[in-house]
């Protein structure tokens, strides 16, 4: 899970609140259809006034969704008939009220996947594709890798690994009943499309007995946990729609990360790789936890495309913990 920084904008505006008189509706000549370019321009102004950062791009995505055409072919579409125009305006009004775009279309892109998302599951973010890519590269080094995805949510990371590393056995762990429903739906869709099936496990990732049968066997363990510190004010798309338990990780944002790092050291085989996403304020804290645990080597911090600290990686030591090292579970605790 990853939370971007966007201005907080309150209030559910409607499209008609923002109709710009300089952009009147002009149906395509001889028809009742309105050209997509005009509708998109008007909608982009609505979304920009509502504080949506990528207003033009999102207006185009909603238009393409309503017209059922690829966004790149929007200019070649026939245009909106009256019913489609009304539907488009209703969706734009909801987006202006800061309902997530992915909830409006019911889909979220992640690497080469289109996943079903909606209320009850965290919407995967583009930044998390970097963590998935690291895990995929690591898994490809093994002939038949065992990959575990903790806090799987919609299944984005697990399903990306299964698609891009067909030889991998992938285990996805999630505890939320609502999120599990989306995870199982996406897993079934991808299996039907020909990807290798993943194993879905309903469990709490902070359970010290998690995946007991896999202790010492996991090649790659990936985790995008709840990590936002409780006091942080998040954008309305997050505050009003992403599950609270998938966003906040306690007072310092590390309540889930600490036990995950400890259990991962037990699940990983010697030389196995760990990757965990974290808040951009944790660029020093998470590598410090990994180093203090004593069972990890090659600790490295990674930044996202905006230059923010985004995820940390490490390898399971083959020679046991360093003498005097404290378990990561206890580091920083009272």
N, C-alpha and C positions, 0 to 999 in steps of 0.2 A: 504494500500500500504506500502511496506517495501522495503528498498534499502539496500543491503548488501555492504560490502567493498571488492572490488576486484581491482587488478592493472589495470591501463588503458593500453590497448595494441592497437595500431593503425595499420591499414593495413589489407586488405582482402587477406590473403594468400590462395593459392590453395593447394590441397592435393599433387599434383605432385611436388610442391616446397619443400615438406618435406619428400618424400618417402625415407625410410631408406633401404640402400642396404643390411643390415644384416637381413632384413625381406622380402625376395622375396615372390612373390605369388606362392603358391603351390596348384594347384587344388586338390580336393579330388581324390584319386587314381581311375583311369578309368573314370573320368568325367571331365566336364569343370567347376565344381564348386570349389570355394575357401573356405577353412575352416573358420568359423567365428572367431576363435581364432587368426588367422594370420591377418585377415583384421582389427579386433578390435585393436590388438597390434600396427599395423601400424598407424591406425587412432588416437589412444591415444597419440602417439608421436607427431603427427601433432597438435593436440589440446593443448597438454602441451607446445609445442614450441610457440603457439599463445597466451599463457597466460590464458587458460581456467583452472580454479582451479580443477575441478573434471573431468579431462580429460578421465580417464579410464571408469568411470561410464557413462559419456555422450556418449562415443564411443559405449559402450554396448547398451545404450538406442536407439541410432540411428540404430545400427545393428538390434536390435529386431524389431524396427519400420519397417525397409525395409523388413525384413524376415517375418513380421507379426506373431511373436511368443512372448510369455512372456519373459521378460529379464532373468528370472530364468531358462528358458529352452533353452537358446541360445546355450549352448554347445551341445545340442542334435539335433539342426537344421541341415538340409541337407547341408547348405552352400549357398554361393552366386553364382547364375548363372551370365553370363557376363552382362546382363541387370541390375540385382540387384546390382552387384558390381559397375557399373557406377553410378547408382542412389545413392548408399551409399557414394561414393567418392565425388559426387556433394554436398551432404548434409554436409559432413565433411568439405569441403572447405568453405561452407557458415558459418558453426559454427566457423571455424577458423577466419573468418572475423567478428566474434562476433555478428552474428545474434542469437537471443535467441533460445535455444533448443526448447522451447515450440512453437515458431513460425514455426519451421521446421516440427514438428510433428502435429501441430494444436491442441494440447491438453495440459492441465496442471492438475496435480493431486492436490487435496485439501481435506484433511481428507479422507472420503470414496468416494469422487467424482472424475470424470474425466470431466473437463470442456473444452468447445471449446474456444480457444483464438487466437488472431492474431493482425494484425495492427489495431490501434485505441482503444485498451483496455489494461489496466494495467494487467500484468501477476501476478496472486496471488502468494505470497511467503509462504514458509513453516512456517515462524515465525508468520504469521497472523492466523494460525491454533490455536495458543494458545488463542488469543482473542476470536475466534469463540467457542473454547471449554469452556471458561469462560461463555460466553453468553448462551451456550447450557445448562450448569449445572444450571445456574440461572433460565432459562426458565422452566426447569423441576420441579421447586418448585411450579409452578402455574398449576391449572387444565386445563385452556384454555388460555395460554399466548398470549399476543399481543407483537410481536417483530418487531422492526424497524431497518433496516440496511441502514445507510446513506453513500453516496459515494460508491454505491454498485459495480460499475465496471462490472466485469464478472458475478457478482452474487454469488461469492464464499461463503461469510459468510451467506447470506440469504438462499441459497440453502442447505448449510450444516445444518442450523437450521431446515429448513423444513423437511429434511430427517431424522434427529436424534430426533426431537421433533414433531411427527406427529400431535399432538393436537394444535400446534401453528398456529396462524394467522401471516403471515410474510409479511411485506411491505418493498420493496426495492426501494430506491430513487437514481436516477442518472440523471445528466443533459446533459452529452455529447451524441449527436446523434449517434456517432460511437460506444461508449460503450453501449448505450441502445440497439443497434442491437445485440451485443453479449449477453447482459443480457437476452433479450427476447428469443434468440435462446436457451441459456442454460436452461432458465425456462421452455420452451416448451419441451426440451429433458427430463428434470427430471420429468415433469408431465406425459409425455408419458411412462416413466419408472415406474410410480406408486407412486412417491412422491407427497405429498400435494402441490397444486399449490400455488405460491406466487403472491402477487400483485405488479406490477411494476408501479412506479410513476416517470414521467419525471419532475424534479424540481431541483432548486438550493438550496443546503442545507444551504446557508447563508441567504436565504429569511426569514425575521422575522415572516412571516405568514405561514411558512412551515407546511403542514399537520394539518391545523387548526381544522379539524374535530376530531383529535385524542388528543387534548390537555387534559392532566390529565388522560389519559387512558393507556399509554404504560407501559408494564411490564419490558421490556428489550430494551435498545437502544444501538446499536453497530455502530462504525464508524471507518473506515480505510481511513482517509482523505489524501490529499496531504500535506506533512509535512516537506519536505527537505528544509532547508534554501537555498535561491537563490544562494549564493556564493559557495555552496558545489559542488565539481567536482564528478560526478557520473560515474559509470562504463559505457563502451560503449554500453553494452546491454540495459542499461537504457536510456542513452543520445540519442541513435540513433533509439530507437524502442518504449519505453513506452511513452504515451502521456505526454507532458510537464505539462498540467494542472492537471494530476493525480499524479505528482511527487513533484512539488515545491509549497511551502506554503508561499510565500512572503519572505521578507528579513530575518525574524527570524524563518520562518517555521510554524508560529502560526496563519496566516491570516484566515484560515478556521476553525481551532480548536476553536478559541475564540467564534465566533457566534454559532458554534455547541454546545458548552457547555451551552451557554445561552438558546438556543432553546430547548435543551434536558431537562433542568430543568422545562420547561413549558409543554413539552409533557409527561413526566413521571408521573405516579401516585405516591402518597406517598409510599415510600418503594421500588419503581422501581429502577432497576439497570442500570448504564451507564458504558460502556467500550469503550475507545478510544485509538487507536494506535498512536504512536508518534515517532519522531526521537530519537536516543539514546542519544542525547544531551539535551533532554527535560525531563529527569527524575525528575528534581526538578521543572521545570517551569509549567508543566501541573498539577501536584498535587497542586501547589500553586494557579493556576487559579481556580481550583475546590474549594479549601478552601476559597478563597477570594469571590467567588460568594455568599456564605452564604446559599444556598439552598441544599447543599450536605452534607452528613455525610459518615462515613466509607471510607474516601478517602484512596486509597492504590495504590502503584506503583508495577508493575510486571516486572520481567526480563525474557529474552528469554533463550534458552538453552545454548547460548554462554555467559550468564551473563550480557548482555546489557539491560539497561532500555528499555522497549518495549511498554508497554501500561499501562494506568491508569484506575482505576475503582472507582465507588462511588455509593452511594444510595441516592435517593431523600428524603430529610428530610420530616417528616410528620408534623413538628411543625412550618413551615415557615422559612424564612431566619433569620440568626442570626442578631441581631441589629447592625447597622453600617457596614454590609458587602457590598462590592461593587459588582455589576454584573460582571460575568466573561467576558462578552463582552467588558467591559470598562477597565479591568485590564491591565495595561501596555500600554494603548493607550495614545496619547498625547492630 
